[in-house]
Amino acid sequence: MTTDTTTDTTTQVLITGSGPTGLALACDLALRGVGVRVLERRSGAHRESRGKGLTPDGLEVLARLGVGERLTAVGSDVPVLRKYFDGAHVSDTPADGGGLLIGQWQVEEVLRERLAGLGVRVEYGARVTGLAQDPAWVTARLADGREVRARYAAGCDGGRSTIRELLGIPFEGYTEEKPTMVVGDVRAPGLSRAYWHQWFSSEGGGILLCPMPGTDTFQLQAAPETDADGEPLPPTPEGFQRLFDRYAGIPGIRLEEAGWLSSWRVNVRRAARMREGRVLLAGDAAHVHPIAGGLGMNTGIQDAAALARTLAAALADPAPAPGGVLDGYEAERLPVAERLLADTAARHRRVLAAVREPGRGTEAGMR
Ligand SMILES: Cc1cc2nc3c(=O)[nH]c(=O)nc-3n(C[C@H](O)[C@H](O)[C@H](O)COP(=O)(O)OP(=O)(O)OC[C@H]3O[C@@H](n4cnc5c(N)ncnc54)[C@H](O)[C@@H]3O)c2cc1C
């Protein structure tokens, strides 16, 4: 039986993180009748576009959780990719692959609604800072001193995972020293919302504006501005406008910042292990990689499906053998993470090469 256990300190599975991975895992477990709690350090839900695409595989997993129709109602087809080079319109490329364009916050909202319908609410302002394990239980300590005990715990707490660190699991791979992209959500009154605009330049660099469905905003991605020494500058609304003027050069379009701006650097890393005792990792906590191809959120959602199956089986076994069913999760998902890192690093290189040619753009990373 699933319950909202915010006043109880014990549950079957404790999930840290309410991104797409943690929420998909919580829904899947709740649908299987497993008691779950979801702890989230943020004070409330966000509205950041971030991971903006569901692949057919990701959508299929979510449809099994009962949210397929809702997601397709909120999202849209990926629009035509309109490519410009040195300010001139060069080509239009239909998006292929059958994916759904949708903001990450909208995916999370749909999953949260589903979860609430199953009797579970995300617990905000709950930052996990400590973990202890014995042969039967995991105990998580929160920043405010509370403790929560569970039979199993899942670290779905993103690329800078506290859970992974607390478990002492190395995050193997590399991080590029400098941010290579600024990202954010903006309004661009007057700019057509029929296209994913992609401006590139013979000098290198560029700016992309993708219209996000169900909103009046675009997701902006651009090469960062640099200072006199060539060092990348952090994102600012004024900087977004300067980048737009430089690469798109459409007089009269004024960008308005819409609540999210960030910078992004290349990370190609995966956890050396996905389990330590009764605690398992999923999503960005277990693997981070270039966004070319839009596979991060989707892979996390697929991790969640495998982890829900694993945990439900482990909980159903009154005397599980050490490792046993739990080892199957890592055996299934670690090779996927390994392939994902190599695949997305290659897609990233293809995009970087393609955008130097007039008429080409992010479609180079889609296959
Ligand atoms: C510009 C951009 C575009 C992208 N495009 C795509 C795309 O098209 N398709 C795609 O699949 N992916 C895309 N991604 C990647 C995608 O955003 C990530 O892979 C995805 O967010 C991973 O989900 P997650 O749930 O594993 O982690 P996260 O979304 O990072 O969620 C982790 C959660 O854990 C919480 N948390 C962290 N630490 C703690 C703690 N100690 N205690 C409690 N809570 C904690 C955080 O607040 C957060 O809410 C994109 C990313 C960016 C930046």
The ligand as a Tripos MOL2 file, in Angstrom:
@<TRIPOS>MOLECULE
LIG
   53    58     1     0     0
SMALL
NO_CHARGES

@<TRIPOS>ATOM
      1 C1         20.4180   22.8190  -21.8290 C.3       1 LIG1
      2 C2         20.1290   21.3760  -21.5300 C.ar      1 LIG1
      3 C3         19.4280   20.6370  -22.4710 C.ar      1 LIG1
      4 C4         19.1630   19.2850  -22.2340 C.ar      1 LIG1
      5 N1         18.4510   18.5950  -23.1770 N.ar      1 LIG1
      6 C5         18.0870   17.3160  -22.9310 C.ar      1 LIG1
      7 C6         17.2150   16.6380  -23.8240 C.ar      1 LIG1
      8 O1         16.7620   17.1810  -24.8520 O.2       1 LIG1
      9 N2         16.8670   15.3590  -23.5270 N.ar      1 LIG1
     10 C7         17.3270   14.7290  -22.3950 C.ar      1 LIG1
     11 O2         16.9920   13.5660  -22.1960 O.2       1 LIG1
     12 N3         18.1370   15.3640  -21.5140 N.ar      1 LIG1
     13 C8         18.5240   16.6430  -21.7430 C.ar      1 LIG1
     14 N4         19.2980   17.3090  -20.8240 N.ar      1 LIG1
     15 C9         19.8070   16.5950  -19.6380 C.3       1 LIG1
     16 C10        18.7800   16.5130  -18.5050 C.3       1 LIG1
     17 O3         18.4440   17.8260  -18.0690 O.3       1 LIG1
     18 C11        19.3340   15.7030  -17.3450 C.3       1 LIG1
     19 O4         19.8900   14.4960  -17.8290 O.3       1 LIG1
     20 C12        18.2320   15.3970  -16.3250 C.3       1 LIG1
     21 O5         17.9060   16.5550  -15.5910 O.3       1 LIG1
     22 C13        18.6560   14.3250  -15.3150 C.3       1 LIG1
     23 O6         17.5670   14.0760  -14.4540 O.3       1 LIG1
     24 P1         17.8100   13.5320  -12.9780 P.3       1 LIG1
     25 O7         16.4460   13.4020  -12.3770 O.co2     1 LIG1
     26 O8         18.7000   12.3500  -13.0180 O.co2     1 LIG1
     27 O9         18.6200   14.6830  -12.2460 O.3       1 LIG1
     28 P2         18.2040   16.1890  -11.9450 P.3       1 LIG1
     29 O10        17.2300   16.6910  -12.9400 O.co2     1 LIG1
     30 O11        19.4820   16.9470  -11.7640 O.co2     1 LIG1
     31 O12        17.4280   16.1200  -10.5430 O.3       1 LIG1
     32 C14        18.1180   15.8930   -9.3390 C.3       1 LIG1
     33 C15        17.2810   16.4630   -8.1980 C.3       1 LIG1
     34 O13        17.8940   16.1040   -6.9590 O.3       1 LIG1
     35 C16        17.8240   17.2080   -6.0900 C.3       1 LIG1
     36 N5         18.9010   17.0560   -5.0880 N.ar      1 LIG1
     37 C17        20.2430   17.1600   -5.3180 C.ar      1 LIG1
     38 N6         20.9200   16.9160   -4.1740 N.ar      1 LIG1
     39 C18        19.9900   16.6460   -3.2150 C.ar      1 LIG1
     40 C19        20.0890   16.3140   -1.8310 C.ar      1 LIG1
     41 N7         21.2800   16.1980   -1.2040 N.pl3     1 LIG1
     42 N8         18.9500   16.1040   -1.1330 N.ar      1 LIG1
     43 C20        17.7180   16.1990   -1.7480 C.ar      1 LIG1
     44 N9         17.5860   16.5280   -3.0630 N.ar      1 LIG1
     45 C21        18.7140   16.7210   -3.7910 C.ar      1 LIG1
     46 C22        18.0020   18.4130   -7.0020 C.3       1 LIG1
     47 O14        17.5250   19.6190   -6.4230 O.3       1 LIG1
     48 C23        17.1880   17.9840   -8.2140 C.3       1 LIG1
     49 O15        15.8420   18.3870   -8.1360 O.3       1 LIG1
     50 C24        19.5970   18.6550  -21.0280 C.ar      1 LIG1
     51 C25        20.2860   19.4160  -20.0680 C.ar      1 LIG1
     52 C26        20.5380   20.7670  -20.3080 C.ar      1 LIG1
     53 C27        21.2640   21.5790  -19.2500 C.3       1 LIG1
@<TRIPOS>BOND
     1     1     2 1
     2     2     3 ar
     3     2    52 ar
     4     3     4 ar
     5     4     5 ar
     6     4    50 ar
     7     5     6 ar
     8     6     7 ar
     9     6    13 1
    10     7     8 2
    11     7     9 ar
    12     9    10 ar
    13    10    11 2
    14    10    12 ar
    15    12    13 ar
    16    13    14 ar
    17    14    15 1
    18    14    50 ar
    19    15    16 1
    20    16    17 1
    21    16    18 1
    22    18    19 1
    23    18    20 1
    24    20    21 1
    25    20    22 1
    26    22    23 1
    27    23    24 1
    28    24    25 2
    29    24    26 1
    30    24    27 1
    31    27    28 1
    32    28    29 2
    33    28    30 1
    34    28    31 1
    35    31    32 1
    36    32    33 1
    37    33    34 1
    38    33    48 1
    39    34    35 1
    40    35    36 1
    41    35    46 1
    42    36    37 ar
    43    36    45 ar
    44    37    38 ar
    45    38    39 ar
    46    39    40 ar
    47    39    45 ar
    48    40    41 1
    49    40    42 ar
    50    42    43 ar
    51    43    44 ar
    52    44    45 ar
    53    46    47 1
    54    46    48 1
    55    48    49 1
    56    50    51 ar
    57    51    52 ar
    58    52    53 1
@<TRIPOS>SUBSTRUCTURE
     1 LIG1         1 GROUP 0 **** ****
